[in-house]
Amino acid sequence: MRKNSLRAKNENPPFLARARNAEKTTMFIYLSKKIAIPNSTRLHSLGWNPEHGWIAAGGDDGLLKVLKLDSPREKGSLSMNQTLDGHQGSVLCATWNAPYRKLTTSDQNGLIIVWMLHKGVWFEEMVNNRNKSVVADMKWTADGQKICIVYRDGAVIVGSVDGNRLWGKDLSASLAGVEWSPDASSILFVSRERKVFVYEHNGTQLNDLKVLMDDDDHIVSIHWYDGMEGCADHDAPALAVAYSRGRVQLMRTVDDIHPIVIHTGFTKLTQCKWNTTGNVLAVA
């Protein structure tokens, strides 16, 4: 973000925060809007669809809201603020399928709901409950054709956008996360045993991803830039693996033998995400 682009809006914003990285590049962040959650309900999941401006927020007692942000020129009330009914337990996962305008959510009881927008209103399209374990994570492919759902007990299910099950298997490991490659040719599974398994799109296992962590470290986030908006440098790393003790491993491919390691200085890292063009990585 250019420094003068922000100051043109407000010469002395009271809520200005500034951060510097190792190269002394300056970034400015300011509060744009604060959204109140009913009864101060605790939130557990947040999904942002930047293509259409939708935000999904899931929390305790089945709370699930879909909000639509105003455009920068239109300030005031949200153009959408709908509460979706269907979950009873805490909503732990929320992921968007932008190409098909679908939202997929899951709760602490293992219930999965696919929501679809029809005539300006979100409604329940498909429901599934394996009744055995809680969903640890789920991700759609960049083209929206497939979804991969991973459970804490090690079960993996890959399905199509029309609701058909393509394949499933048990990895015999406690799973914590999943990520597709940009071209959907491979899938990464993150285990709670500090490993990353690499599989082909059809379920064939490949070599594990080489991870760089200390004995008391673990993987907290993994994100692969999907390339949907292109990238200025095609040789730039697109796969980010974040570790709890503050390091981030950047790779060009799963076989990259010379990854870039960033020391963020954070003592408890929780998340990392690429921006929509893959040239900025945010960590929290």
C-alpha positions in Angstrom: 0.0 0.0 0.0 1.5 3.3 -1.0 2.0 5.8 1.8 0.4 8.8 0.0 -2.7 6.8 -0.9 -3.7 6.6 2.7 -2.8 10.1 3.7 -4.8 11.6 0.9 -7.9 10.3 2.7 -6.9 11.4 6.2 -3.8 13.3 7.1 -3.8 12.2 10.7 -6.0 9.1 11.1 -6.4 8.4 14.8 -6.3 4.6 14.4 -3.2 4.5 12.2 -1.0 1.5 12.8 2.4 1.1 11.2 4.6 -2.0 10.8 8.1 -2.5 9.3 9.6 -5.6 8.0 13.2 -6.6 7.7 13.7 -4.4 4.6 12.2 -1.4 6.3 9.2 -1.3 3.9 6.4 0.7 5.5 2.8 -0.5 5.6 -0.2 1.5 6.9 -3.4 -0.1 8.1 -6.5 1.8 9.2 -9.9 0.8 10.5 -12.5 0.9 7.7 -15.6 -0.5 9.5 -16.5 -2.2 12.7 -19.3 -4.9 12.5 -21.1 -5.8 15.7 -22.0 -9.5 16.3 -25.3 -10.2 18.1 -25.0 -10.8 21.8 -21.2 -10.5 21.5 -21.2 -14.2 20.4 -17.7 -15.6 20.1 -16.6 -16.2 16.6 -14.6 -19.3 15.5 -14.4 -19.0 11.7 -14.2 -16.3 9.0 -14.3 -16.6 5.3 -13.8 -13.8 2.8 -14.8 -13.9 -0.8 -12.9 -10.9 -2.3 -14.3 -11.4 -5.8 -17.9 -10.5 -4.6 -17.2 -8.8 -1.3 -18.9 -11.4 0.9 -17.8 -12.3 4.4 -19.0 -15.3 6.3 -18.7 -15.3 10.1 -19.4 -18.4 12.1 -19.5 -18.7 15.9 -21.0 -20.3 19.0 -24.6 -21.7 19.1 -24.8 -22.1 15.3 -24.3 -18.5 14.6 -23.6 -17.9 10.9 -23.8 -14.6 9.2 -23.1 -13.5 5.6 -22.2 -9.9 5.1 -21.5 -7.9 2.0 -19.0 -5.0 2.2 -19.9 -1.7 0.7 -17.8 -0.4 -2.1 -15.2 2.2 -1.0 -17.4 5.0 -2.4 -20.5 3.9 -0.6 -20.2 4.2 3.2 -23.0 3.4 5.6 -25.0 0.2 6.2 -23.9 -3.1 4.8 -25.6 -4.1 1.5 -26.1 -7.6 2.9 -26.4 -8.8 6.5 -28.2 -12.2 6.5 -28.2 -14.7 9.4 -28.2 -18.3 8.1 -30.1 -20.9 10.1 -29.1 -24.6 10.0 -26.2 -25.2 12.4 -26.8 -26.0 16.1 -23.2 -26.3 17.2 -20.3 -23.8 16.9 -19.4 -23.1 13.3 -15.7 -24.0 13.0 -15.1 -23.8 9.2 -16.3 -21.5 6.5 -14.9 -21.6 2.9 -16.0 -20.0 -0.3 -16.4 -21.3 -3.8 -16.2 -18.0 -5.7 -16.7 -19.3 -9.3 -20.0 -21.0 -8.4 -21.0 -18.5 -5.6 -21.3 -21.1 -3.0 -20.4 -21.1 0.7 -19.6 -24.3 2.6 -19.6 -24.4 6.4 -19.2 -27.1 9.1 -19.8 -27.2 12.9 -18.6 -28.9 16.0 -21.0 -31.8 15.4 -19.6 -32.6 12.0 -22.5 -31.2 10.1 -21.6 -29.7 6.7 -23.9 -27.4 4.8 -23.4 -26.0 1.3 -25.2 -22.7 0.8 -26.2 -21.1 -2.5 -27.3 -17.6 -3.4 -30.7 -17.3 -5.1 -32.5 -14.0 -5.8 -30.4 -12.2 -3.3 -30.9 -14.7 -0.4 -28.7 -17.5 0.8 -30.3 -20.8 1.3 -29.4 -24.4 2.2 -28.5 -26.4 -0.9 -26.9 -29.6 0.4 -26.3 -31.1 3.8 -24.0 -33.9 4.9 -23.0 -35.4 8.3 -20.5 -38.3 8.6 -21.5 -38.7 12.3 -18.0 -39.9 13.2 -15.7 -36.9 13.6 -15.3 -33.2 13.4 -14.2 -31.5 10.2 -10.7 -30.1 10.6 -10.6 -28.1 7.4 -12.0 -28.0 3.9 -11.0 -26.3 0.7 -12.4 -25.8 -2.8 -10.2 -25.9 -5.9 -9.4 -22.6 -7.5 -11.9 -23.3 -10.4 -14.6 -24.4 -7.9 -15.0 -27.9 -9.4 -13.9 -30.0 -6.4 -13.9 -29.7 -2.6 -11.6 -31.7 -0.2 -12.9 -32.2 3.3 -10.5 -33.5 6.0 -11.6 -34.8 9.4 -9.7 -34.9 12.7 -9.8 -38.7 12.7 -7.9 -38.9 9.4 -10.7 -39.4 7.0 -10.5 -37.5 3.7 -13.4 -37.0 1.2 -13.2 -35.3 -2.2 -16.4 -34.3 -3.9 -17.6 -32.4 -7.0 -19.4 -29.1 -7.1 -22.7 -31.0 -7.9 -22.5 -33.0 -4.7 -21.1 -36.3 -6.0 -18.4 -38.1 -4.0 -15.3 -38.7 -6.1 -13.2 -40.6 -3.7 -12.3 -41.0 0.0 -9.7 -42.7 2.2 -8.4 -42.9 5.7 -4.9 -41.5 6.2 -4.4 -43.0 9.6 -3.3 -39.7 11.0 -5.0 -36.9 13.0 -5.5 -34.2 10.4 -5.5 -30.4 10.9 -5.5 -28.8 7.4 -5.8 -29.2 3.7 -4.6 -27.2 0.6 -5.0 -27.7 -3.1 -2.2 -26.9 -5.6 -3.2 -24.0 -8.0 -3.9 -26.4 -10.9 -5.7 -28.9 -8.6 -3.3 -31.6 -9.6 -2.2 -32.3 -6.0 -3.4 -31.9 -2.5 -1.5 -31.3 0.7 -2.7 -32.7 4.0 -1.4 -31.3 7.3 -1.3 -33.7 10.2 -1.2 -32.9 13.9 1.9 -35.1 14.0 3.8 -32.2 12.3 3.8 -33.8 8.8 2.6 -32.6 5.4 1.4 -35.5 3.1 1.4 -34.8 -0.7 -1.2 -36.7 -2.8 -2.3 -36.6 -6.4 -5.8 -35.3 -7.2 -7.0 -38.9 -7.6 -5.8 -40.0 -4.1 -2.4 -41.5 -5.0 0.2 -40.7 -2.4 3.5 -38.9 -3.3 6.4 -37.9 -1.2 5.9 -35.9 2.0 6.7 -32.2 2.0 10.0 -31.4 3.6 9.2 -29.2 6.6 11.7 -27.0 8.5 10.7 -26.8 12.2 12.1 -27.2 15.7 11.1 -30.0 18.0 8.6 -27.7 19.9 7.2 -26.2 16.7 4.1 -27.2 14.7 2.4 -26.1 11.5 -0.4 -23.5 12.1 -1.3 -22.5 8.5 -0.6 -23.4 4.9 -1.7 -21.4 1.9 -0.9 -21.9 -1.8 -1.5 -18.9 -4.0 -4.1 -20.1 -6.6 -2.8 -17.9 -9.5 -6.3 -16.8 -10.6 -5.2 -13.2 -11.0 -1.8 -13.9 -12.4 1.6 -13.1 -10.9 4.2 -10.6 -12.1 7.1 -13.0 -11.2 6.4 -16.6 -12.3 9.5 -17.8 -10.5 8.3 -16.4 -7.2 7.3 -18.8 -4.4 3.6 -19.4 -4.1 3.4 -22.0 -1.3 3.6 -20.7 2.3 3.9 -22.9 5.4 3.7 -21.0 8.7 5.0 -22.4 12.0 3.8 -21.6 15.5 7.2 -20.2 16.7 7.1 -17.5 14.0 8.9 -18.9 11.0 7.3 -19.0 7.5 8.6 -21.4 4.8 8.1 -20.2 1.2 8.4 -22.7 -1.7 8.0 -22.6 -5.5 6.9 -26.2 -5.7 6.5 -29.1 -3.2 9.9 -30.3 -4.4 11.7 -27.0 -3.8 15.0 -27.9 -2.2 15.9 -24.2 -1.5 12.9 -22.7 0.3 12.9 -19.2 1.6 12.6 -19.0 5.3 11.2 -15.8 6.9 11.7 -15.1 10.6 8.7 -12.9 11.4 9.7 -12.2 15.0 6.3 -13.4 16.2 6.4 -15.8 19.2 3.0 -17.3 18.5 2.0 -17.3 14.8 -1.5 -18.5 14.0 -2.2 -17.7 10.3 -0.8 -16.8 6.9 -2.6 -15.7 3.7 -1.6 -14.5 0.2 -3.3 -11.5 -1.3 -5.4 -12.0 -4.4 -2.4 -11.4 -6.7 0.2 -13.5 -4.9 2.7 -10.8 -4.3 2.0 -10.0 -0.6 1.8 -12.5 2.3 0.1 -11.5 5.5 0.8 -13.2 8.8 -0.9 -12.9 12.1 
